[in-house]
Amino acid sequence: MTDRTHSDISLRVNDATHRLSVDNRTTLLDALREGVGHTGPKKGCDHGQCGACTVLTDGRRVVSCLTLAVAAEGAEITTVEGLAGDGELLAIQEAFIRLDGFQCGYCTSGQLCSAVGMLAEHEAGWPSAVTADVSPDRPAPELDATEVRERMSGNLCRCGAYPSIVRAVLESAAREEVAR
Amino acid sequence: MTRQTVLESGLPTGAVGVARPRLEGRAKVTGAARYAADEPMRDLAHGWIVLSTVSRGRIRDIDAAAVLGMPGVLGVLDHRNAPRLNPEAGHFFGPDGGLQLLQNDVIPHAGRPVALVVAETPEQARAAAEALPVTYDEQPHDTDFSAGHPAARPAMALFDGPVDVGDVDVELAASAAVVDQRYRTPEEHCSAMEPHSATAWWEGERLQAVDTNQGPFFVAGVLATLFSLKFEQVRIRCEHLGGGFGSKGLCGPQLVLAVMATTLLGRPVRVTLTRDQVFLATAMRPVIEQRVRIGAGADGRLRAIHHEPTFALSPLAEYIEGCTELTKTLYAARAIRTRPTVVPLDILPPYSMRGPGAAPGSFALESAVDELAERLGIDPLELRLRNEPTAGPVSGLPFSNRNLVGCLRAGARRFGWAARDHRPRMRREGHLLTGTGLAATSFSTGAFPSSASITAETDGTFTVCIGAADIGTGARTALTAVAADALEVGTDRIMIRIADSDLGPAWPAGGSRGTTSWSWAITEAASRLRDQLPDPARPVTATADTTQLLGELPSRERHAFSAVFAEVTVDPATGEVRVRRLLGMFAIGRVINPLTARSQLVGGMIGGLSMALHEEGIRDRNSGRHVNADFAGYHIAAHADVPDVEADFVPDHEPGIPVGVKGAGEIGNVGTAAAIANAVWHATGRRQRTLPIRLDRVLED
């Protein structure tokens, strides 16, 4: 139904197309959870302050609670459910399990999507607030614990799994580098 | 059969003691784990809570008609049409007026639910709730806490009651050095990442709910009493929980209101709190002021500890923030006096937050001990070692197993404490000041009645059923190991079911007593099952209830212990404190799963770091309302605040308790704030007696 308050949209989520009629006020987070049925992204604050709802749109991390569903049309959206292709876990997912990068698991979907997006940002040479040299011709910043902590600070974890998360991110990044 | 060896303590070991990733790990990294708000449900309606915006008064009017015509709205519940509740319902401290929602027009505090709007979609429910006209007759409120408040009265003495051993005044007068200080901690919020959510529906005469809580059996009992139902009529499940830290120990407003709505509307209703509602309407740690007087002879032997905590509560419900537990446990002193006092205010009833009592209590006590070491010119580590008691300092009971010295010595060695120059403000790195500090801690341990059943299945597996809850502790994984060892089989043959009130009586995940209580029940059920096996008629089930066994446990001082060491940097120009190193050495009994237990302790210490530096619930004096009810205003430690925290164990076990566990949930939180505050003094020469250690409290001219 399309009227003043609703829109018919189609969302590309984890390589599948979903046609939805959404209230125009519906956030991408609510559309994913209530409409598509992907409850991996979590609503920790609905204010963009905790990061539990983080998903990737066209490979970049966004807080889906501050994104309107109608504005996400045309984007390739990846949720935590779509990180592992064909059932084989990403190195970072496997590292989260082995190194205990979570406790309650509620922030984990966002931590994982954020980490994947963050690693791509780093790979593309983006600096962070703790990068010493931000001049245009600088070498790519080395990914160390301080960089990871700074770049992941939008993802809160009340259980305090931060040290294990940082280890898991660094380890999986190192593995990917070796694999390349 | 797994090969079993026997420890020095006589306890067998197999799966217990081995680091194992969580059983639900894959589900949690793929988004498949379903939390309460994730359960798919047919014909679901959504409730949105409306909270009081005034701190005291009466509801003049709620104009439900103004929103009933809005799109999708199914109904508005308020005090005029809500089901009547049983006023006798309560939690651990007796009847709890916090449960009596929508029963009358009285507003006892800001953030009190006054209505629930139910609609077809969450957007429609929210829009109508925000449009609902509510008017109040406001009355003067009092939310202004002070220890000298005229309404102050003794706290209830269910536990942590007042004690008076020896003559504190005489001993203080005879002391070579005396510290007499006041320590303040603000309202602090549990802030679990998962907001509270409940989905309730009726199946015939049976009320079903999926809820976020730390004890489905306990909460089902409260709910049954509240709605005057038979216990058998209520079933509550909570398969996965997004943290709790105390705030989900109660029958929450989300559940009470969802049950009311489904009862009136006849269809499933989900009520999920927003983040600001979690701050405003679910229990917090109260604001506390503690006076500590402590004196010692020139030899460093304590002569007296006088500890008087005063905390806020609500007239709606009793509560005990047991701040003086460590005061009665950690040190030998000739005289010990405690007197917990409460100040009733127009606030939401406070309740347990991680490390209840002990976390703020240890901040006061262990800061004061550090100040005493400074006055005496004694190494703070040495001062603590000199006052090691041989029996409970107040009770006189023997300790079941006391390993504080082991924690202090092992931690000091690893941290490099011996090289410390104890004088403050002696170290600079560029513009930064650096310092180190430590704190000793304890947390009481024990077990509460629980039941478990184990079925030997025909295929050789064992189904273990226990009404435990996993709030992030890894309960499934730990209890699987316990069951495997008790049955002397591999963990691959154990199928565990938890988080369902139908599984029988079980203590909630709380008070650092979950794993201890549940392990005991599982061990006992396994023992009974093994008495029946080999039984030709599988499946066969054995059930055990530990109520009677617990009564046979000899009376002892039973505690977990730890020592926490911190190194900080302080920028005197900005006031910024950063924790550079954090180490905790723990004696928490036998460690079932070193991987998950370490995570729990590290997480607890990070909670303590957050308490030390960041967390502060702030109220506006004029309105009485919280002004920072979100994660922008109420900061909890983020990645960038946290160094690579280290936690390790000293060999330990708890005698008399099966598996020898003590509990790891709270103790990580305890002591960390004092260790950091002591390190800030060591860096700057200035004591921090008020938490959090904000920039403006550190900033130098």
Interface residues (C-beta under 8 A of the other chain):
Chain A: T5 D23 R25 T26 D30 R33 E34 G37 H38 T39 G40 P41 K42 K43 G44 C45 D46 H47 Q49 C50 A52 T79 V80 E81 L83 A84 L89 Q93 F96 I97 R98 D100 F102 Q103 C104 G105 Y106 C107 T108 S109 L112 A145 V148 R149 E150 M152 S153 G154 N155 L156 C157 R158 C159 G160 A161 Y162 P163 S164 I165 V166
Chain B: P21 R22 E24 G25 R26 A27 K28 V29 T30 G31 A32 A33 R34 Y35 A37 D38 P40 P71 T121 P122 E123 Q124 A127 C190 S191 A192 M193 E194 P195 H240 L241 G242 G243 F245 T272 T274 R275 I471 G472 T473 G474 L595 T596 R598 S599 Q600 V602 G603 G604 M605 I606 G607 D630 F631 A632 I636 A637 A638 H639 A640 V642 P643 D644 V645
